[in-house]
Amino acid sequence: MGKIFGILFIVVGIWVGLEIYTEGTHNAFGGLFARWSGERPTAGEAVDSAARRVGRGVQSAHDEHGERFQRALGE
């Protein structure tokens, strides 16, 4: 019975960690951990996590590559 609770505890811990990593402390669980993050956003300012910022950078690089590829094919 103790192993089941141990595995459940580990799974919940991983889920909480991934949620905070992907959403950031300001967005994860409705901002539950925002008070411990140290950053205080101003009103109306959206705070993104590092994973989302990196994802936007990668997506823009893919979009730029696609545009260059289409221009090269069109010429």
Predicted model as a PDB file, atoms N, CA, C, CB and O in Angstrom, pLDDT in the B-factor column:
MODEL        1                                                                  
ATOM      1  N   MET A   1       0.823  -1.188   0.000  1.00 84.00           N  
ATOM      2  CA  MET A   1       0.000   0.000   0.000  1.00 84.00           C  
ATOM      3  C   MET A   1       0.869   1.254   0.000  1.00 84.00           C  
ATOM      4  CB  MET A   1      -0.937  -0.003   1.203  1.00 84.00           C  
ATOM      5  O   MET A   1       0.503   2.267  -0.597  1.00 84.00           O  
ATOM      6  N   GLY A   2       2.005   1.187   0.663  1.00 88.00           N  
ATOM      7  CA  GLY A   2       2.901   2.329   0.714  1.00 88.00           C  
ATOM      8  C   GLY A   2       3.519   2.638  -0.638  1.00 88.00           C  
ATOM      9  O   GLY A   2       3.768   3.799  -0.963  1.00 88.00           O  
ATOM     10  N   LYS A   3       3.768   1.595  -1.429  1.00 93.00           N  
ATOM     11  CA  LYS A   3       4.329   1.802  -2.763  1.00 93.00           C  
ATOM     12  C   LYS A   3       3.347   2.550  -3.657  1.00 93.00           C  
ATOM     13  CB  LYS A   3       4.705   0.460  -3.400  1.00 93.00           C  
ATOM     14  O   LYS A   3       3.748   3.391  -4.461  1.00 93.00           O  
ATOM     15  N   ILE A   4       2.063   2.241  -3.515  1.00 93.00           N  
ATOM     16  CA  ILE A   4       1.044   2.920  -4.324  1.00 93.00           C  
ATOM     17  C   ILE A   4       1.024   4.407  -4.002  1.00 93.00           C  
ATOM     18  CB  ILE A   4      -0.352   2.302  -4.082  1.00 93.00           C  
ATOM     19  O   ILE A   4       0.984   5.240  -4.908  1.00 93.00           O  
ATOM     20  N   PHE A   5       1.053   4.741  -2.725  1.00 94.00           N  
ATOM     21  CA  PHE A   5       1.070   6.151  -2.339  1.00 94.00           C  
ATOM     22  C   PHE A   5       2.363   6.829  -2.774  1.00 94.00           C  
ATOM     23  CB  PHE A   5       0.890   6.291  -0.830  1.00 94.00           C  
ATOM     24  O   PHE A   5       2.346   8.000  -3.153  1.00 94.00           O  
ATOM     25  N   GLY A   6       3.470   6.119  -2.726  1.00 94.00           N  
ATOM     26  CA  GLY A   6       4.739   6.668  -3.176  1.00 94.00           C  
ATOM     27  C   GLY A   6       4.714   6.965  -4.662  1.00 94.00           C  
ATOM     28  O   GLY A   6       5.150   8.036  -5.086  1.00 94.00           O  
ATOM     29  N   ILE A   7       4.213   6.038  -5.457  1.00 95.00           N  
ATOM     30  CA  ILE A   7       4.115   6.245  -6.900  1.00 95.00           C  
ATOM     31  C   ILE A   7       3.149   7.383  -7.208  1.00 95.00           C  
ATOM     32  CB  ILE A   7       3.662   4.952  -7.604  1.00 95.00           C  
ATOM     33  O   ILE A   7       3.431   8.214  -8.071  1.00 95.00           O  
ATOM     34  N   LEU A   8       2.018   7.430  -6.518  1.00 96.00           N  
ATOM     35  CA  LEU A   8       1.055   8.509  -6.719  1.00 96.00           C  
ATOM     36  C   LEU A   8       1.672   9.861  -6.370  1.00 96.00           C  
ATOM     37  CB  LEU A   8      -0.205   8.267  -5.876  1.00 96.00           C  
ATOM     38  O   LEU A   8       1.458  10.843  -7.080  1.00 96.00           O  
ATOM     39  N   PHE A   9       2.425   9.914  -5.294  1.00 95.00           N  
ATOM     40  CA  PHE A   9       3.086  11.146  -4.890  1.00 95.00           C  
ATOM     41  C   PHE A   9       4.091  11.604  -5.947  1.00 95.00           C  
ATOM     42  CB  PHE A   9       3.785  10.954  -3.545  1.00 95.00           C  
ATOM     43  O   PHE A   9       4.179  12.794  -6.250  1.00 95.00           O  
ATOM     44  N   ILE A  10       4.838  10.668  -6.498  1.00 96.00           N  
ATOM     45  CA  ILE A  10       5.818  10.997  -7.549  1.00 96.00           C  
ATOM     46  C   ILE A  10       5.114  11.493  -8.801  1.00 96.00           C  
ATOM     47  CB  ILE A  10       6.692   9.770  -7.888  1.00 96.00           C  
ATOM     48  O   ILE A  10       5.544  12.479  -9.399  1.00 96.00           O  
ATOM     49  N   VAL A  11       4.045  10.831  -9.207  1.00 97.00           N  
ATOM     50  CA  VAL A  11       3.308  11.236 -10.408  1.00 97.00           C  
ATOM     51  C   VAL A  11       2.719  12.628 -10.234  1.00 97.00           C  
ATOM     52  CB  VAL A  11       2.194  10.227 -10.726  1.00 97.00           C  
ATOM     53  O   VAL A  11       2.813  13.452 -11.144  1.00 97.00           O  
ATOM     54  N   VAL A  12       2.121  12.903  -9.100  1.00 95.00           N  
ATOM     55  CA  VAL A  12       1.553  14.234  -8.848  1.00 95.00           C  
ATOM     56  C   VAL A  12       2.658  15.281  -8.811  1.00 95.00           C  
ATOM     57  CB  VAL A  12       0.759  14.250  -7.523  1.00 95.00           C  
ATOM     58  O   VAL A  12       2.470  16.391  -9.311  1.00 95.00           O  
ATOM     59  N   GLY A  13       3.798  14.950  -8.232  1.00 95.00           N  
ATOM     60  CA  GLY A  13       4.923  15.886  -8.199  1.00 95.00           C  
ATOM     61  C   GLY A  13       5.444  16.207  -9.590  1.00 95.00           C  
ATOM     62  O   GLY A  13       5.760  17.359  -9.891  1.00 95.00           O  
ATOM     63  N   ILE A  14       5.534  15.191 -10.436  1.00 96.00           N  
ATOM     64  CA  ILE A  14       5.977  15.425 -11.818  1.00 96.00           C  
ATOM     65  C   ILE A  14       4.957  16.278 -12.560  1.00 96.00           C  
ATOM     66  CB  ILE A  14       6.194  14.084 -12.561  1.00 96.00           C  
ATOM     67  O   ILE A  14       5.330  17.179 -13.311  1.00 96.00           O  
ATOM     68  N   TRP A  15       3.673  16.000 -12.354  1.00 92.00           N  
ATOM     69  CA  TRP A  15       2.626  16.785 -13.017  1.00 92.00           C  
ATOM     70  C   TRP A  15       2.683  18.255 -12.583  1.00 92.00           C  
ATOM     71  CB  TRP A  15       1.233  16.193 -12.705  1.00 92.00           C  
ATOM     72  O   TRP A  15       2.591  19.147 -13.426  1.00 92.00           O  
ATOM     73  N   VAL A  16       2.830  18.510 -11.305  1.00 89.00           N  
ATOM     74  CA  VAL A  16       2.927  19.884 -10.807  1.00 89.00           C  
ATOM     75  C   VAL A  16       4.174  20.560 -11.377  1.00 89.00           C  
ATOM     76  CB  VAL A  16       2.959  19.904  -9.255  1.00 89.00           C  
ATOM     77  O   VAL A  16       4.113  21.714 -11.800  1.00 89.00           O  
ATOM     78  N   GLY A  17       5.296  19.855 -11.390  1.00 89.00           N  
ATOM     79  CA  GLY A  17       6.528  20.422 -11.930  1.00 89.00           C  
ATOM     80  C   GLY A  17       6.416  20.762 -13.402  1.00 89.00           C  
ATOM     81  O   GLY A  17       6.857  21.831 -13.825  1.00 89.00           O  
ATOM     82  N   LEU A  18       5.834  19.874 -14.186  1.00 89.00           N  
ATOM     83  CA  LEU A  18       5.661  20.153 -15.613  1.00 89.00           C  
ATOM     84  C   LEU A  18       4.694  21.304 -15.856  1.00 89.00           C  
ATOM     85  CB  LEU A  18       5.169  18.910 -16.334  1.00 89.00           C  
ATOM     86  O   LEU A  18       4.904  22.113 -16.759  1.00 89.00           O  
ATOM     87  N   GLU A  19       3.658  21.379 -15.069  1.00 86.00           N  
ATOM     88  CA  GLU A  19       2.695  22.482 -15.209  1.00 86.00           C  
ATOM     89  C   GLU A  19       3.371  23.819 -14.935  1.00 86.00           C  
ATOM     90  CB  GLU A  19       1.499  22.288 -14.252  1.00 86.00           C  
ATOM     91  O   GLU A  19       3.156  24.782 -15.671  1.00 86.00           O  
ATOM     92  N   ILE A  20       4.175  23.890 -13.896  1.00 81.00           N  
ATOM     93  CA  ILE A  20       4.874  25.131 -13.570  1.00 81.00           C  
ATOM     94  C   ILE A  20       5.922  25.440 -14.632  1.00 81.00           C  
ATOM     95  CB  ILE A  20       5.532  25.038 -12.178  1.00 81.00           C  
ATOM     96  O   ILE A  20       6.113  26.603 -14.987  1.00 81.00           O  
ATOM     97  N   TYR A  21       6.607  24.413 -15.147  1.00 82.00           N  
ATOM     98  CA  TYR A  21       7.628  24.638 -16.169  1.00 82.00           C  
ATOM     99  C   TYR A  21       7.013  25.161 -17.466  1.00 82.00           C  
ATOM    100  CB  TYR A  21       8.399  23.347 -16.440  1.00 82.00           C  
ATOM    101  O   TYR A  21       7.541  26.096 -18.068  1.00 82.00           O  
ATOM    102  N   THR A  22       5.909  24.570 -17.896  1.00 80.00           N  
ATOM    103  CA  THR A  22       5.331  24.972 -19.178  1.00 80.00           C  
ATOM    104  C   THR A  22       4.501  26.243 -19.081  1.00 80.00           C  
ATOM    105  CB  THR A  22       4.480  23.859 -19.725  1.00 80.00           C  
ATOM    106  O   THR A  22       4.479  27.028 -20.030  1.00 80.00           O  
ATOM    107  N   GLU A  23       3.824  26.469 -17.976  1.00 77.00           N  
ATOM    108  CA  GLU A  23       2.951  27.630 -17.851  1.00 77.00           C  
ATOM    109  C   GLU A  23       3.604  28.792 -17.128  1.00 77.00           C  
ATOM    110  CB  GLU A  23       1.698  27.245 -17.138  1.00 77.00           C  
ATOM    111  O   GLU A  23       3.166  29.932 -17.284  1.00 77.00           O  
ATOM    112  N   GLY A  24       4.625  28.541 -16.351  1.00 76.00           N  
ATOM    113  CA  GLY A  24       5.219  29.582 -15.529  1.00 76.00           C  
ATOM    114  C   GLY A  24       4.449  29.717 -14.231  1.00 76.00           C  
ATOM    115  O   GLY A  24       3.309  29.261 -14.134  1.00 76.00           O  
ATOM    116  N   THR A  25       5.051  30.330 -13.244  1.00 74.00           N  
ATOM    117  CA  THR A  25       4.385  30.408 -11.942  1.00 74.00           C  
ATOM    118  C   THR A  25       3.180  31.337 -11.953  1.00 74.00           C  
ATOM    119  CB  THR A  25       5.364  30.869 -10.891  1.00 74.00           C  
ATOM    120  O   THR A  25       2.272  31.183 -11.136  1.00 74.00           O  
ATOM    121  N   HIS A  26       3.162  32.295 -12.866  1.00 73.00           N  
ATOM    122  CA  HIS A  26       2.037  33.229 -12.891  1.00 73.00           C  
ATOM    123  C   HIS A  26       0.792  32.615 -13.517  1.00 73.00           C  
ATOM    124  CB  HIS A  26       2.422  34.482 -13.648  1.00 73.00           C  
ATOM    125  O   HIS A  26      -0.318  33.056 -13.219  1.00 73.00           O  
ATOM    126  N   ASN A  27       0.943  31.622 -14.367  1.00 72.00           N  
ATOM    127  CA  ASN A  27      -0.203  31.043 -15.056  1.00 72.00           C  
ATOM    128  C   ASN A  27      -0.578  29.661 -14.546  1.00 72.00           C  
ATOM    129  CB  ASN A  27       0.076  30.970 -16.518  1.00 72.00           C  
ATOM    130  O   ASN A  27      -1.725  29.247 -14.715  1.00 72.00           O  
ATOM    131  N   ALA A  28       0.329  28.945 -13.938  1.00 75.00           N  
ATOM    132  CA  ALA A  28       0.044  27.578 -13.498  1.00 75.00           C  
ATOM    133  C   ALA A  28      -0.958  27.587 -12.354  1.00 75.00           C  
ATOM    134  CB  ALA A  28       1.337  26.863 -13.069  1.00 75.00           C  
ATOM    135  O   ALA A  28      -0.810  28.331 -11.384  1.00 75.00           O  
ATOM    136  N   PHE A  29      -1.973  26.752 -12.482  1.00 76.00           N  
ATOM    137  CA  PHE A  29      -3.005  26.591 -11.456  1.00 76.00           C  
ATOM    138  C   PHE A  29      -3.647  27.925 -11.076  1.00 76.00           C  
ATOM    139  CB  PHE A  29      -2.411  25.934 -10.216  1.00 76.00           C  
ATOM    140  O   PHE A  29      -3.913  28.173  -9.900  1.00 76.00           O  
ATOM    141  N   GLY A  30      -3.893  28.768 -12.050  1.00 72.00           N  
ATOM    142  CA  GLY A  30      -4.547  30.049 -11.795  1.00 72.00           C  
ATOM    143  C   GLY A  30      -3.687  31.032 -11.027  1.00 72.00           C  
ATOM    144  O   GLY A  30      -4.221  31.909 -10.349  1.00 72.00           O  
ATOM    145  N   GLY A  31      -2.370  30.911 -11.114  1.00 70.00           N  
ATOM    146  CA  GLY A  31      -1.473  31.821 -10.428  1.00 70.00           C  
ATOM    147  C   GLY A  31      -1.255  31.484  -8.970  1.00 70.00           C  
ATOM    148  O   GLY A  31      -0.872  32.348  -8.181  1.00 70.00           O  
ATOM    149  N   LEU A  32      -1.495  30.237  -8.604  1.00 72.00           N  
ATOM    150  CA  LEU A  32      -1.372  29.805  -7.211  1.00 72.00           C  
ATOM    151  C   LEU A  32       0.033  30.027  -6.656  1.00 72.00           C  
ATOM    152  CB  LEU A  32      -1.741  28.340  -7.088  1.00 72.00           C  
ATOM    153  O   LEU A  32       0.190  30.360  -5.481  1.00 72.00           O  
ATOM    154  N   PHE A  33       1.065  29.842  -7.504  1.00 69.00           N  
ATOM    155  CA  PHE A  33       2.442  29.983  -7.054  1.00 69.00           C  
ATOM    156  C   PHE A  33       3.032  31.349  -7.385  1.00 69.00           C  
ATOM    157  CB  PHE A  33       3.290  28.904  -7.668  1.00 69.00           C  
ATOM    158  O   PHE A  33       4.234  31.549  -7.208  1.00 69.00           O  
ATOM    159  N   ALA A  34       2.234  32.282  -7.853  1.00 69.00           N  
ATOM    160  CA  ALA A  34       2.739  33.585  -8.295  1.00 69.00           C  
ATOM    161  C   ALA A  34       3.343  34.390  -7.151  1.00 69.00           C  
ATOM    162  CB  ALA A  34       1.624  34.383  -8.944  1.00 69.00           C  
ATOM    163  O   ALA A  34       4.275  35.164  -7.371  1.00 69.00           O  
ATOM    164  N   ARG A  35       2.841  34.225  -5.960  1.00 69.00           N  
ATOM    165  CA  ARG A  35       3.356  35.040  -4.852  1.00 69.00           C  
ATOM    166  C   ARG A  35       4.780  34.660  -4.473  1.00 69.00           C  
ATOM    167  CB  ARG A  35       2.453  34.901  -3.637  1.00 69.00           C  
ATOM    168  O   ARG A  35       5.484  35.470  -3.870  1.00 69.00           O  
ATOM    169  N   TRP A  36       5.230  33.441  -4.811  1.00 67.00           N  
ATOM    170  CA  TRP A  36       6.582  33.010  -4.481  1.00 67.00           C  
ATOM    171  C   TRP A  36       7.565  33.199  -5.631  1.00 67.00           C  
ATOM    172  CB  TRP A  36       6.567  31.566  -4.068  1.00 67.00           C  
ATOM    173  O   TRP A  36       8.743  32.865  -5.498  1.00 67.00           O  
ATOM    174  N   SER A  37       7.098  33.730  -6.754  1.00 64.00           N  
ATOM    175  CA  SER A  37       7.974  33.808  -7.926  1.00 64.00           C  
ATOM    176  C   SER A  37       8.948  34.978  -7.859  1.00 64.00           C  
ATOM    177  CB  SER A  37       7.144  33.918  -9.181  1.00 64.00           C  
ATOM    178  O   SER A  37       9.990  34.940  -8.514  1.00 64.00           O  
ATOM    179  N   GLY A  38       8.646  35.991  -7.106  1.00 63.00           N  
ATOM    180  CA  GLY A  38       9.543  37.139  -7.000  1.00 63.00           C  
ATOM    181  C   GLY A  38       9.252  38.233  -8.004  1.00 63.00           C  
ATOM    182  O   GLY A  38       9.607  39.387  -7.765  1.00 63.00           O  
ATOM    183  N   GLU A  39       8.621  37.913  -9.112  1.00 60.00           N  
ATOM    184  CA  GLU A  39       8.273  38.920 -10.113  1.00 60.00           C  
ATOM    185  C   GLU A  39       6.821  39.319  -9.927  1.00 60.00           C  
ATOM    186  CB  GLU A  39       8.520  38.392 -11.553  1.00 60.00           C  
ATOM    187  O   GLU A  39       5.950  38.480  -9.699  1.00 60.00           O  
ATOM    188  N   ARG A  40       6.587  40.576 -10.028  1.00 58.00           N  
ATOM    189  CA  ARG A  40       5.217  41.072  -9.935  1.00 58.00           C  
ATOM    190  C   ARG A  40       4.880  41.776 -11.242  1.00 58.00           C  
ATOM    191  CB  ARG A  40       5.038  42.035  -8.711  1.00 58.00           C  
ATOM    192  O   ARG A  40       5.388  42.866 -11.504  1.00 58.00           O  
ATOM    193  N   PRO A  41       4.033  41.169 -12.065  1.00 56.00           N  
ATOM    194  CA  PRO A  41       3.674  41.834 -13.314  1.00 56.00           C  
ATOM    195  C   PRO A  41       2.755  43.022 -13.059  1.00 56.00           C  
ATOM    196  CB  PRO A  41       3.003  40.846 -14.269  1.00 56.00           C  
ATOM    197  O   PRO A  41       1.984  43.036 -12.099  1.00 56.00           O  
ATOM    198  N   THR A  42       2.849  44.005 -13.924  1.00 56.00           N  
ATOM    199  CA  THR A  42       1.948  45.148 -13.815  1.00 56.00           C  
ATOM    200  C   THR A  42       0.592  44.754 -14.374  1.00 56.00           C  
ATOM    201  CB  THR A  42       2.517  46.389 -14.560  1.00 56.00           C  
ATOM    202  O   THR A  42       0.460  43.710 -15.011  1.00 56.00           O  
ATOM    203  N   ALA A  43      -0.399  45.572 -14.141  1.00 55.00           N  
ATOM    204  CA  ALA A  43      -1.755  45.278 -14.597  1.00 55.00           C  
ATOM    205  C   ALA A  43      -1.782  45.198 -16.122  1.00 55.00           C  
ATOM    206  CB  ALA A  43      -2.751  46.351 -14.090  1.00 55.00           C  
ATOM    207  O   ALA A  43      -1.266  46.078 -16.810  1.00 55.00           O  
ATOM    208  N   GLY A  44      -2.378  44.152 -16.628  1.00 54.00           N  
ATOM    209  CA  GLY A  44      -2.496  43.970 -18.063  1.00 54.00           C  
ATOM    210  C   GLY A  44      -1.273  43.364 -18.731  1.00 54.00           C  
ATOM    211  O   GLY A  44      -1.305  43.105 -19.934  1.00 54.00           O  
ATOM    212  N   GLU A  45      -0.210  43.133 -18.000  1.00 58.00           N  
ATOM    213  CA  GLU A  45       1.000  42.558 -18.576  1.00 58.00           C  
ATOM    214  C   GLU A  45       0.919  41.033 -18.509  1.00 58.00           C  
ATOM    215  CB  GLU A  45       2.265  43.077 -17.838  1.00 58.00           C  
ATOM    216  O   GLU A  45       0.712  40.455 -17.443  1.00 58.00           O  
ATOM    217  N   ALA A  46       1.084  40.407 -19.648  1.00 61.00           N  
ATOM    218  CA  ALA A  46       1.057  38.945 -19.702  1.00 61.00           C  
ATOM    219  C   ALA A  46       2.457  38.413 -19.415  1.00 61.00           C  
ATOM    220  CB  ALA A  46       0.545  38.440 -21.089  1.00 61.00           C  
ATOM    221  O   ALA A  46       3.441  38.896 -19.975  1.00 61.00           O  
ATOM    222  N   VAL A  47       2.534  37.432 -18.551  1.00 64.00           N  
ATOM    223  CA  VAL A  47       3.818  36.825 -18.209  1.00 64.00           C  
ATOM    224  C   VAL A  47       3.840  35.424 -18.804  1.00 64.00           C  
ATOM    225  CB  VAL A  47       4.047  36.789 -16.651  1.00 64.00           C  
ATOM    226  O   VAL A  47       2.982  34.595 -18.499  1.00 64.00           O  
ATOM    227  N   ASP A  48       4.822  35.172 -19.650  1.00 68.00           N  
ATOM    228  CA  ASP A  48       4.960  33.856 -20.262  1.00 68.00           C  
ATOM    229  C   ASP A  48       6.083  33.086 -19.599  1.00 68.00           C  
ATOM    230  CB  ASP A  48       5.213  33.979 -21.768  1.00 68.00           C  
ATOM    231  O   ASP A  48       7.007  33.661 -19.023  1.00 68.00           O  
ATOM    232  N   SER A  49       5.981  31.786 -19.695  1.00 66.00           N  
ATOM    233  CA  SER A  49       7.046  30.942 -19.174  1.00 66.00           C  
ATOM    234  C   SER A  49       8.179  30.872 -20.185  1.00 66.00           C  
ATOM    235  CB  SER A  49       6.520  29.528 -18.845  1.00 66.00           C  
ATOM    236  O   SER A  49       8.027  31.275 -21.338  1.00 66.00           O  
ATOM    237  N   ALA A  50       9.300  30.361 -19.743  1.00 71.00           N  
ATOM    238  CA  ALA A  50      10.453  30.224 -20.633  1.00 71.00           C  
ATOM    239  C   ALA A  50      10.131  29.273 -21.778  1.00 71.00           C  
ATOM    240  CB  ALA A  50      11.683  29.723 -19.856  1.00 71.00           C  
ATOM    241  O   ALA A  50      10.574  29.492 -22.906  1.00 71.00           O  
ATOM    242  N   ALA A  51       9.369  28.226 -21.503  1.00 75.00           N  
ATOM    243  CA  ALA A  51       9.028  27.267 -22.549  1.00 75.00           C  
ATOM    244  C   ALA A  51       8.196  27.913 -23.646  1.00 75.00           C  
ATOM    245  CB  ALA A  51       8.277  26.083 -21.956  1.00 75.00           C  
ATOM    246  O   ALA A  51       8.399  27.627 -24.825  1.00 75.00           O  
ATOM    247  N   ARG A  52       7.271  28.772 -23.277  1.00 76.00           N  
ATOM    248  CA  ARG A  52       6.453  29.449 -24.295  1.00 76.00           C  
ATOM    249  C   ARG A  52       7.274  30.446 -25.096  1.00 76.00           C  
ATOM    250  CB  ARG A  52       5.270  30.164 -23.641  1.00 76.00           C  
ATOM    251  O   ARG A  52       7.085  30.562 -26.306  1.00 76.00           O  
ATOM    252  N   ARG A  53       8.185  31.170 -24.446  1.00 79.00           N  
ATOM    253  CA  ARG A  53       9.029  32.122 -25.179  1.00 79.00           C  
ATOM    254  C   ARG A  53       9.928  31.408 -26.165  1.00 79.00           C  
ATOM    255  CB  ARG A  53       9.873  32.949 -24.213  1.00 79.00           C  
ATOM    256  O   ARG A  53      10.096  31.863 -27.296  1.00 79.00           O  
ATOM    257  N   VAL A  54      10.505  30.300 -25.752  1.00 82.00           N  
ATOM    258  CA  VAL A  54      11.351  29.522 -26.648  1.00 82.00           C  
ATOM    259  C   VAL A  54      10.518  28.942 -27.789  1.00 82.00           C  
ATOM    260  CB  VAL A  54      12.067  28.396 -25.878  1.00 82.00           C  
ATOM    261  O   VAL A  54      10.960  28.928 -28.938  1.00 82.00           O  
ATOM    262  N   GLY A  55       9.331  28.471 -27.478  1.00 85.00           N  
ATOM    263  CA  GLY A  55       8.448  27.925 -28.511  1.00 85.00           C  
ATOM    264  C   GLY A  55       8.091  28.959 -29.561  1.00 85.00           C  
ATOM    265  O   GLY A  55       8.047  28.648 -30.751  1.00 85.00           O  
ATOM    266  N   ARG A  56       7.833  30.193 -29.127  1.00 87.00           N  
ATOM    267  CA  ARG A  56       7.542  31.261 -30.101  1.00 87.00           C  
ATOM    268  C   ARG A  56       8.761  31.551 -30.964  1.00 87.00           C  
ATOM    269  CB  ARG A  56       7.089  32.549 -29.379  1.00 87.00           C  
ATOM    270  O   ARG A  56       8.622  31.792 -32.163  1.00 87.00           O  
ATOM    271  N   GLY A  57       9.948  31.533 -30.380  1.00 88.00           N  
ATOM    272  CA  GLY A  57      11.162  31.763 -31.154  1.00 88.00           C  
ATOM    273  C   GLY A  57      11.395  30.672 -32.190  1.00 88.00           C  
ATOM    274  O   GLY A  57      11.775  30.952 -33.327  1.00 88.00           O  
ATOM    275  N   VAL A  58      11.166  29.435 -31.789  1.00 90.00           N  
ATOM    276  CA  VAL A  58      11.329  28.315 -32.719  1.00 90.00           C  
ATOM    277  C   VAL A  58      10.295  28.399 -33.832  1.00 90.00           C  
ATOM    278  CB  VAL A  58      11.209  26.967 -31.979  1.00 90.00           C  
ATOM    279  O   VAL A  58      10.615  28.178 -35.000  1.00 90.00           O  
ATOM    280  N   GLN A  59       9.059  28.719 -33.472  1.00 92.00           N  
ATOM    281  CA  GLN A  59       8.007  28.826 -34.481  1.00 92.00           C  
ATOM    282  C   GLN A  59       8.303  29.940 -35.470  1.00 92.00           C  
ATOM    283  CB  GLN A  59       6.658  29.066 -33.819  1.00 92.00           C  
ATOM    284  O   GLN A  59       8.075  29.770 -36.668  1.00 92.00           O  
ATOM    285  N   SER A  60       8.802  31.070 -35.003  1.00 92.00           N  
ATOM    286  CA  SER A  60       9.130  32.154 -35.931  1.00 92.00           C  
ATOM    287  C   SER A  60      10.291  31.768 -36.839  1.00 92.00           C  
ATOM    288  CB  SER A  60       9.471  33.434 -35.159  1.00 92.00           C  
ATOM    289  O   SER A  60      10.315  32.155 -38.007  1.00 92.00           O  
ATOM    290  N   ALA A  61      11.254  31.010 -36.319  1.00 92.00           N  
ATOM    291  CA  ALA A  61      12.357  30.530 -37.164  1.00 92.00           C  
ATOM    292  C   ALA A  61      11.844  29.580 -38.234  1.00 92.00           C  
ATOM    293  CB  ALA A  61      13.430  29.832 -36.311  1.00 92.00           C  
ATOM    294  O   ALA A  61      12.296  29.635 -39.377  1.00 92.00           O  
ATOM    295  N   HIS A  62      10.906  28.708 -37.878  1.00 92.00           N  
ATOM    296  CA  HIS A  62      10.315  27.800 -38.860  1.00 92.00           C  
ATOM    297  C   HIS A  62       9.534  28.581 -39.918  1.00 92.00           C  
ATOM    298  CB  HIS A  62       9.394  26.779 -38.163  1.00 92.00           C  
ATOM    299  O   HIS A  62       9.604  28.267 -41.106  1.00 92.00           O  
ATOM    300  N   ASP A  63       8.796  29.592 -39.483  1.00 92.00           N  
ATOM    301  CA  ASP A  63       8.030  30.405 -40.429  1.00 92.00           C  
ATOM    302  C   ASP A  63       8.945  31.139 -41.399  1.00 92.00           C  
ATOM    303  CB  ASP A  63       7.154  31.407 -39.680  1.00 92.00           C  
ATOM    304  O   ASP A  63       8.668  31.184 -42.598  1.00 92.00           O  
ATOM    305  N   GLU A  64      10.035  31.716 -40.892  1.00 92.00           N  
ATOM    306  CA  GLU A  64      10.987  32.412 -41.757  1.00 92.00           C  
ATOM    307  C   GLU A  64      11.624  31.462 -42.759  1.00 92.00           C  
ATOM    308  CB  GLU A  64      12.068  33.087 -40.921  1.00 92.00           C  
ATOM    309  O   GLU A  64      11.812  31.810 -43.924  1.00 92.00           O  
ATOM    310  N   HIS A  65      11.954  30.262 -42.298  1.00 92.00           N  
ATOM    311  CA  HIS A  65      12.534  29.271 -43.205  1.00 92.00           C  
ATOM    312  C   HIS A  65      11.530  28.891 -44.294  1.00 92.00           C  
ATOM    313  CB  HIS A  65      12.980  28.014 -42.423  1.00 92.00           C  
ATOM    314  O   HIS A  65      11.896  28.773 -45.464  1.00 92.00           O  
ATOM    315  N   GLY A  66      10.275  28.700 -43.915  1.00 90.00           N  
ATOM    316  CA  GLY A  66       9.238  28.365 -44.890  1.00 90.00           C  
ATOM    317  C   GLY A  66       9.056  29.458 -45.932  1.00 90.00           C  
ATOM    318  O   GLY A  66       8.887  29.168 -47.116  1.00 90.00           O  
ATOM    319  N   GLU A  67       9.092  30.716 -45.494  1.00 90.00           N  
ATOM    320  CA  GLU A  67       8.967  31.839 -46.430  1.00 90.00           C  
ATOM    321  C   GLU A  67      10.145  31.877 -47.394  1.00 90.00           C  
ATOM    322  CB  GLU A  67       8.870  33.170 -45.666  1.00 90.00           C  
ATOM    323  O   GLU A  67       9.955  32.063 -48.596  1.00 90.00           O  
ATOM    324  N   ARG A  68      11.364  31.701 -46.880  1.00 90.00           N  
ATOM    325  CA  ARG A  68      12.539  31.684 -47.750  1.00 90.00           C  
ATOM    326  C   ARG A  68      12.475  30.536 -48.739  1.00 90.00           C  
ATOM    327  CB  ARG A  68      13.813  31.586 -46.922  1.00 90.00           C  
ATOM    328  O   ARG A  68      12.856  30.691 -49.900  1.00 90.00           O  
ATOM    329  N   PHE A  69      11.997  29.387 -48.290  1.00 90.00           N  
ATOM    330  CA  PHE A  69      11.890  28.224 -49.165  1.00 90.00           C  
ATOM    331  C   PHE A  69      10.869  28.480 -50.272  1.00 90.00           C  
ATOM    332  CB  PHE A  69      11.502  26.973 -48.356  1.00 90.00           C  
ATOM    333  O   PHE A  69      11.110  28.134 -51.429  1.00 90.00           O  
ATOM    334  N   GLN A  70       9.735  29.081 -49.926  1.00 88.00           N  
ATOM    335  CA  GLN A  70       8.713  29.376 -50.921  1.00 88.00           C  
ATOM    336  C   GLN A  70       9.210  30.413 -51.934  1.00 88.00           C  
ATOM    337  CB  GLN A  70       7.438  29.876 -50.235  1.00 88.00           C  
ATOM    338  O   GLN A  70       8.918  30.305 -53.125  1.00 88.00           O  
ATOM    339  N   ARG A  71       9.956  31.409 -51.466  1.00 88.00           N  
ATOM    340  CA  ARG A  71      10.524  32.411 -52.400  1.00 88.00           C  
ATOM    341  C   ARG A  71      11.516  31.760 -53.342  1.00 88.00           C  
ATOM    342  CB  ARG A  71      11.215  33.561 -51.626  1.00 88.00           C  
ATOM    343  O   ARG A  71      11.568  32.097 -54.525  1.00 88.00           O  
ATOM    344  N   ALA A  72      12.312  30.821 -52.820  1.00 87.00           N  
ATOM    345  CA  ALA A  72      13.315  30.157 -53.662  1.00 87.00           C  
ATOM    346  C   ALA A  72      12.635  29.286 -54.710  1.00 87.00           C  
ATOM    347  CB  ALA A  72      14.275  29.304 -52.801  1.00 87.00           C  
ATOM    348  O   ALA A  72      13.112  29.198 -55.842  1.00 87.00           O  
ATOM    349  N   LEU A  73      11.527  28.639 -54.350  1.00 87.00           N  
ATOM    350  CA  LEU A  73      10.803  27.817 -55.327  1.00 87.00           C  
ATOM    351  C   LEU A  73      10.087  28.667 -56.370  1.00 87.00           C  
ATOM    352  CB  LEU A  73       9.796  26.923 -54.616  1.00 87.00           C  
ATOM    353  O   LEU A  73       9.953  28.263 -57.526  1.00 87.00           O  
ATOM    354  N   GLY A  74       9.632  29.834 -55.960  1.00 77.00           N  
ATOM    355  CA  GLY A  74       8.866  30.689 -56.873  1.00 77.00           C  
ATOM    356  C   GLY A  74       9.719  31.361 -57.917  1.00 77.00           C  
ATOM    357  O   GLY A  74       9.198  31.778 -58.952  1.00 77.00           O  
ATOM    358  N   GLU A  75      11.000  31.482 -57.687  1.00 63.00           N  
ATOM    359  CA  GLU A  75      11.856  32.206 -58.643  1.00 63.00           C  
ATOM    360  C   GLU A  75      12.306  31.362 -59.781  1.00 63.00           C  
ATOM    361  CB  GLU A  75      13.048  32.756 -57.959  1.00 63.00           C  
ATOM    362  O   GLU A  75      13.029  31.840 -60.655  1.00 63.00           O  
TER     363      GLU A  75                                                      
ENDMDL                                                                          
END                                                                             
